[in-house]
Amino acid sequence: MLLQVEEHGGHGAGATREQDQALLADVLAFLLHAAAPAGGGGATS
């Protein structure tokens, strides 16, 4: 589950570009984390 709280949100014309980019980064990070294989088997060198 992904829950995001916007501390400075309000009733305006919409989100700023910075807010949109931060949301996209959060969603992508969440999806990458959720898609990671169980056991965290990352690459080793």
N, C-alpha and C positions, 0 to 999 in steps of 0.2 A: 504494500500500500504506500502510496506517495501522498503526503500531506504537506502543502505549502501555505504558509501564512504570510501575507504581505502587510508588513507593519505600517507602511505609508500608503496603503491603498485608499481609495475613496471613490467618490462619485464624480468622475471627470470624463473627458473625451475618450479615454482609453489609456492603455499602458504605454509607457515610453519605450523607445527602442532598447534602452538599457535593461528595462524590466523584461521585455520580450526575449532578449538574448540570455538573461539570467534564467528565465523559465525554461528555455530550450536546453541550456546547459544542464539544469537540474533533471529534466526529463531524460535526456540522453544518458547521464550518469546513472540514473535509476535503472534504465533499460539495460545498460551494460552490466550493472551489478546483478540484476535479476537473471540475465542470460548466462552468467558465469557458471561453469560446471561446478557441481557439488564437490566439496573437498578443496576447492581453491587451487587446483592443480595448474599453477602458472608456469611459464617458461623458465627453465633454469639454464645457466651457462656453465 
